[in-house]
């Protein structure tokens, strides 16, 4: 016995369909119930008018009944309708219908029946799970009337319902005649809800399950959450329990998702209570907090906040985003706060390293510890030793303090802005970058520090440097000077005042296949000119700095002289203010690079 249903408002199109005689089909209207109309059109209008008091816009139910070949009789159709009305409670509802016979030349009988779904008290008939319930009606009718077992897509659901209703005889007959009960259970690759979510978000659910399969099973809740975060998924608390939030913001119940994953592998999945016990007392953000934070980031279009959310989690971005100057994604991840504090997040070692002045970095570290079991390591600011060794430039340094600060950051360091320069610790060696000088406070210097000093000289000092120091500073050993020379040669920098020994030159030639440039003759300042004494090199470098200083001061005076004539040109004023800031920074750097004697020596024009 096959059946189908549709719901609607009972319009003229339905009446025309029921009364159609196309393809040689004959139509017979059977007696209506609780209706005065004599035709289908009149009965439909009467049913629709009676349903006007109901709270539904689809008050008419249309059912079609198709008995199996050789069993298409009025008695079989009538009994099926009786069982259908008992199942859904339609015995007291208005009913109308027609019988169709001989469609397309076939000698078969089938029926179309209409029911009004609004009860006299205004309530609507409950049709939940109507497809499965109609299948059960067909099975019961087949058992009572001796019909063949009807094709049912959900035999296990129907068999279980019959057992719950106490119809064990029908259930036993179904076991005997329904082959679907003996076949292996089919596991759908996705549910209708999964397909709806995939259509709405454009993200395939199989990709989500594949990502979660890399994270589960896990040794502990924090490891599980860390693996999910690496896959771009977040663990949060929904209204009914823990959920997984994907990149589109869709929440997937954790226990249900894991059960679906385990069912595909044939293993038992965890229940909700087991997942709550597994997560324990781990602090999780709420789903509403995550969605609100993501909405705020989307409105502000702040890329820094999005990067920070991937490191710290969305729940604390709103609290610390405005206090963070920039974020460098790793791992390890580095966050530089506006109060000059640094926070390094090392997920692999479960460690937070806080450096710089106390303040926002310490507060952010404490907040992260509440979410993840990190260990906090506080590094105190290093102080200068007295007296240090000094690397000095023979050409004016390029860039302001802020630009040099960014240079150290881009090379993986956590510098600290101080009133007298940029302080940075590299491999245990403390450096203070003054622009035209770099103070070295720890001997012997680390290999990483020497390599970065050589790169710095190549990019900021015109490819040349000299090792100097105030009276009483500790002289470098020959091995340390050789290491510095080697680092300089790698980056094309001239180490003034140092003549490498023959053994070092031979080693360079053996490893690089060619002798170092300028290795045989005396080293040249800035990589240009012929060999000169060190005093002559220093004097010529100081003269160039004084010449540039005079040009800077001349340009500053010119801007100030033109200021009054442009007092109403606000665009010019803003542009000149920025230019004055650059010139003042350059003038300060140039003056700092001169010795007290050179600073007050007048420039002699040719």
N, C-alpha and C positions, 0 to 999 in steps of 0.2 A: 504494500500500500504506500503510494507516494503522495506527498502533500506539500503545499507551499502557502505562503501568506504575504500580504502587503497591507500597509495601513495608510489611510488617506482621509480626505474630507468628503468623499462620496460625490464627486462631480459627474458631469454629463459624459465624460470620456469613459468612465467605468461602466455606466449604464449602456452605452453604445457597444462596448466590448462584450458585455454579457449577452446582449441581444443580437450579436452578429451572426449572420447565416452564411458567411463566406466559406468557400471550399466545400459546398454541399452540406454544411452543418445544420442540423435541426436543433431548435431551442424550445424547451418546455419549462415554463415558470411553475415551480411547485408552491404549495400553500405557504403563505407567510405566517409569522407568529407575532401577535401583539401589534399588527399594522393593519390599517384600513385600506390602503392603496391596492389597486388591482394590477398595476404594471410595475415593472422594475423602476422606471423613472419616478413614479409616484411614491413607491416604497422608499427609495433612496432619499428623496426630499423630506419625507416624513421622519426617517431616521436621523438625518442631519439636523432637522428642526428640534427634535427631542433631545439631541446632544448639545444644544446651544448652552445649556446651563453648566456643562462640564468644563474643567480647566485643562483642556487639551485642544490642539489644533488638528488632530488626526483622530476623529471619533469613530471612524468606520474601519472594521477589520474585514478583509477579503481573503477567504480560504478557498483553495481548489483541492479536490480529492480525486486521485486517479487509482482505481482498483487495478490489481494485476490482470493480465489477459486471461480470459476465461472465467473471471470472477467478478465482472463488472455488472453487478445487479443492484437494484434499489435497496434490498435488504442489507447488503454489505456496506453500502455508502451510509445508510441510516444508522447502522450500529457504530460505525467509526465516528459519526457526528455525535452520537450519544456519549461515547467515551471522551471525545474532545471537549464537549460542554461540561462534563463532570470534572475533568482535569483543570479547566480554567474558570469554573464557576459561571458558565454562560447560560444555565438552564432558564433563567428568568429574564434574559435579554431579548429585545426584538430581533427577529431573524427573517431573512428573505434569501431566495436563491433560484438558480436555474439548473437544468440538466442539458448537457450538450451530447449529441449523438451523431456518429457518422462523419466526423471531420476528415477531409481529405480522402474520402472513400473507405475509411477504416470503420469496421463494425464494432466500435468501442463506445463505452458510456463513461463520462466523467461529470463532475458537479462543481459549481461555483456557489459559495455560500457567503452571505453578508451578515455581520453582527454589529449591533450598536454597542459601543464600549462604555458608555456613560450610564451608570446606575441611577435609579430614581433619587438617591440622596446626593447626587452630584459627583460621587467618586468614580474613578476610572478603573476598569478591570486590569488586574495585574498580569502582564504578559512577559515577565522576566523569564529568561532561559526558555523562550517559547520553542526554539528549534529542537533542543534536546527533549523537551516535554512532548512535542508532536511525534518525535521518533519513538518515544515510549508508548504513546497511544497506538501507533502503528504496530508495534510488537505485541501489545496486549490484544489488539483486534485480530492479528494473524493467529495468535494462540487460540482464541475463543472460536474463530470461524474456520479454523483448519486451513489457513492460507500459507503460502510459502513464506519463509523468513524474509522480511523486507531488508533492503540494503541500508545499513545504519553506519555512519562514519564514526560514531562514538559508542561502540558496544560496551566498553567497560563502565562508562558513566551510567548507561541505562541499566546494566546488570546490577551495579551497586545500588541504584535507586530502588529497583524492584526488591532487592533484599532488605533495604531499610523500611520499605512499606509492608514487608511481611508476605510478599507474593513469591514465596520460595518455589512453587510449582512452575510458575512462568519463568523464573530465573533458571531453573534446571532445564526447562525446554529450550531456553535460549542458549545455554551452554552446549546442548546437543546439536543445535541446528545453525549456530552462528560461528563461522570460521574465524571471524575477526577476534574473538575472545582467545583463540589459541595462537594467534600470530604474535610475534615480538612487538612489544610496545613501541610505537613511533614517538620519537622525541623531536618536536619542532625546533628548527634552528633559530627561530625568532617568534615572538608572540605578536599579536596585532598591535599591542602598545609599543613594542620595540620598533616595528615597522613605521608606526606613526611618528615616533621620536626621530627615527632616522630620516624620514621625509621632511620633518620640520627643521631639524638642525643640520642636515647634510652630512652627518657622521655615521658611518656604518657601525652597528653594534658589535660585529665580529672583531673589529679593530680594538674596541674597548675591552672585550673579553681576552683578546690576545695580550694586551698590555697588562691586564690584571693577573693573567696566568704566570707572568714573569715575577710577580710579587708574592704569590701565594702558592704553597704554604710558607710561613715565615717563622723565624725563631722567637720573635717577640713583637709587641705592638709598635714600638718605636722604629724597629727595623722595617716593619711592614709599611708604616707611614712614610718613612724615608724613601723606600722603593717606589711607592705610589707617586711621591712628589717628583722623583727623577723621571717618571713616565708622564708627567704633566697632569696628574690626578691629585685631588685633595680629599682628605678624610675630614668629615664634619658630623655634626649632630643634627638630625632632622626632627620632625615632630613626633616620630614613632621609634626612633633609634638611629644608629650610625648610618651614614650614607657616603657614597663616593661621588664627587663632583667632577665632571669632565670639563674639557676646554670650553664647551658651549654653555656651561652653567647648569646643565641638566643634572639632577640628583638621582642616583641609582641606589636603592636600598642595599646595604652591604651584604647582609645575610642572604638575601634573595639572589643577588648577583653571583655570590660565591657558590650557592647551590646550583645555579644554572651552569656555572663553569665546571663544577665537579660532576654534575649529571652527564655532561658531554663525555667525560672521561670514564664514567661508570663507577665513580667512587662516591661515598656518602658525603653530602655537604653539611656544613655547620648550620645549626639553628640559631635563631636570634638570641636566645639566652646564652648559648655557647660563645657567640661573638661578643656579647657584653662582658662575659667573664674573661675572654681573651684580652679585650681592650683594658679592662680593669679601671683604675682611677686616672688614666691618661686624660689630660685636659684637651678637649676638642672645641673648636669654634662652632658656633651655630650656623646653620644653613642661611638664615636671614642675614647674619653678619657678613658672610662671604659674598652674598649677592649684593648687599648694600655697598660693600667696599669695591666690588667690580663695577657697579653702576657709577660710583663716584669717579673711579679711574677712567672709565669710558667717557664720561662727560668732560673731565678736565683734559683728556688726551695727553696724559703725563707719562712719557716713556720711562722716566726714572722710577715712578711708582710701580709700573708693571714689572720692571726688572727686580725691584726691591721685593715685590710680592712673591716672586719665585724663590727668593732667598729666605725671607722672614715669615711669609704667610700673609694673606690678605687681611687677617683680623687685626694686625698692628700697623699696617701701612698708613692708615689715616692718622695715627698718633705720632708717627715719626717721619713721615714723608717730608713735611715742611721743615724739619730740623736736620735733614740730610742734604749735604752739598752735592755729592755724586756717589754713584755705585759702580764698582768694577766687578763684573761677574766672573767667577772662576770656574771650578774650585781651585784654591780657596777663594771665597768671596770677600771683597773689601768694601767697607762703607766709611765714607769720610763725612763727619758731622760738621755742621756750621760753626760749632764752638772749637773746631780744630782737633777733635778727638777721632781716633781710628778704631774701627771694630773689624777684625778679621774672623770670618766664619769658616771653619774647617770641618765640613760634615764627616769626612772620612775618619778623622781622629776624634770626633765629637768634642771639639775644643773651640772656645772663643778667646781671642787674643785682643785685649784692650790696651791701647797705647795713647800717648798724648795727654792733654789736660783732662782732669776729671769732669764729668758732666753727662752729656747726652749719650755718649758711647757706653758708659757704665750702666745707665738706665736701660738702654736697649738690650744690653747683654743680660741684665737681670730679667727683663721681660721674655727674652728668648728661652732662658732656663726654665721658665714656667711652662713652656710649650714642649721643649725637647731637653733631655738630660745632658746638657753640655757642661763641660768643665771650664771655668773662667780662669784665664791667666792674665794677671794685671802687670804690665810692664811700665815701670816708672821712667819718666823722661831722663835721658842721659845728659850729664853736665860736661862741660868742656874741661879737658885737662890742660895744665899749663906747664910749659908752652907747647903748642902743637906744631907739627910739620905742616907746611903750606905748599899747595900747588898754585902757581900764579900764571895768569894769562899775559901774553905779551901783546895781545890785541884786545880791543874792547869787547866785552861779552855781549852776546845777542839775546834780546828778550828781557822782559821785566821779571820781578820776583814771582809773580803769579804764573807766568809762562814757564819759568824754570821749575816751579813747584809741579806743574802739570807734567813736565818732562820726567821727573822722578817717578810720578805716579804711573805714567805709561810704561815705565821700565820695571814695574812690579814692586815698587817700594812704597812704604807708608811714611812720607815726609811730614814734617811739622814746621809750620810757619812760626818764626820767632822774630823779635824786633831787629836782630842783627843778621838774619839770613834764613836759609832753609836747612833744617837739621834732619838728618836721615841716618839710620843705622843699617849697615849692609854686612851681613855675615859676621857680626860681632865687632865691626869697625865703625866708629862713630865719625860722621862727616858733617861739616857745616859749610854749606854753599853760600858764599857771599857775592856771587856774581862773577867778579874777576879773580876770585880766590876760592879755594876749597881747603878748609882746615881738616887735617887728619889727626885724630886724637888717640888712636890705638895702634900700637906696633907689636908684631908685624902686621901689616894690613892684609885683609882677606883677598883671595884671588878674585872673588866677585866684585869687591870694591874697586880693585885696580882696573878691572875690565870696564866698569861703568864710568870711572874717571876718564879713561881713554876715550870712550864714546862721547862723553860730555865735552871733552876738549875738541874732538873732531867736529861736533855740531855747533858749539857755542864760542870756541876760542880760535877759530880759524886754523885748526890743525896743529897747534903748538902749545907746549906747556913747559914750565921750569919748576924744579923742586927747590923750595926756599923755606925759611923759617925765622922767627925772631931770635935774638941772642939767647943762648941757653937751651934751645930746642935740641932734641935728641936727633943725631944724624942717622940716616938710614944705612943699613948694612948693604954690602955689595950684592948680596943675593936678592934683597928686596928691590934694589934699583934695577937689577937685571930682570926681575919679574915685571916691573913697571915698563921697562923698555920693550919687553916682549909684547905686553898688552897694547902699548902705543903703536908698535909696528903692525899689529893685526888690524888696527883701525886707521892706519895712515896718518898717525900723529907723530910729530917730531918732539923728542924728549931733549930739550936744550940743556947743554952743560954736561951731558953724559956721553962718554965714548965707550961703547961696548967692547969687552975683551974679545980677542980673536977666537977663543973657544965658543963664545956665545954666537958670534957671526957664523962660524962653521956649522953650528947646530941649526941656526935659522936656515942656512942655505941647504942643509941636508933635508930638512923637513918641508921646505917650501919650494925647492928647486931653483932658487935664484937668490943672489945676495940682496940684502935690504938696501933700499935707496938711501944714499947719503951716509952709508956706514963707514966708508973709508976716510972721507974728509970730515971736518968738523961739522956738527949739526947746525942747521940754519934756523933762525927765528921765523916762525910762521910758515916754514916750508919754502921760503923764497930767498934770493940773494946768495952771495958766497959766504964762506966761513968767516965769521967776525968774532972778536973777543966778546965775552959775556957782558962787560960793562958797556961796550958800544951798542950791543943788541938792546940792552935795557934802556939806554938813553934814547935810541931811535924809537923804541916802542912808546916811551913816555911822551916824546914829542908828538907822535901821531895821536895819542889820547888827548893831549892838550889842544891839538888842532880841531879834533872832533868836538871837544867841549866848547871851544869858541864858536863853532858852527851852531851847536845846539842853543847856546845862550843868545846868539844873534837872531835865530828863528823865534825864540821866545819873546824877545824884545819887539820883533816885527809884529807878532800877533797882538801883543798888548797895545802897541801904537795904533793898530787898526780897529781896536775894540769899540771905541766911541763911535766911529763912523758906521758900524754895523749893529748899533744897539737895538734896533728894531727887527733885525734879521735873525729870528730865533733859530732857524735851521743852521745858519752859519755859526751862531753862538754854540749850539750843541756840538757841531763838528769840531770847532776849535777847542772846546773844553776837553773833548776826548784826545785831541792832538796835544794839548798842553800836559795832560796826564802822562802821555807817552814820553814827551820830551823831558819832563821833570824826573820820571823814573830813569831815563837814560843818563841825565845829568848826574843824578845821585850815584848811579853805578860807575860812571866815569871818574867821579871824584874819589870814590872808594878804592878804585884801582890804582890811584897815584899815591906815592909815598908823600909824607909831609913836605919834604924838600922839593919834589917835583910839582906838588900841588900849587905852590905859590911862585913857581918860576915862570916868568912871562913868556908868551909865545912870540917868536921872532919870525915875522913874515919875510919871505924872500924878496 
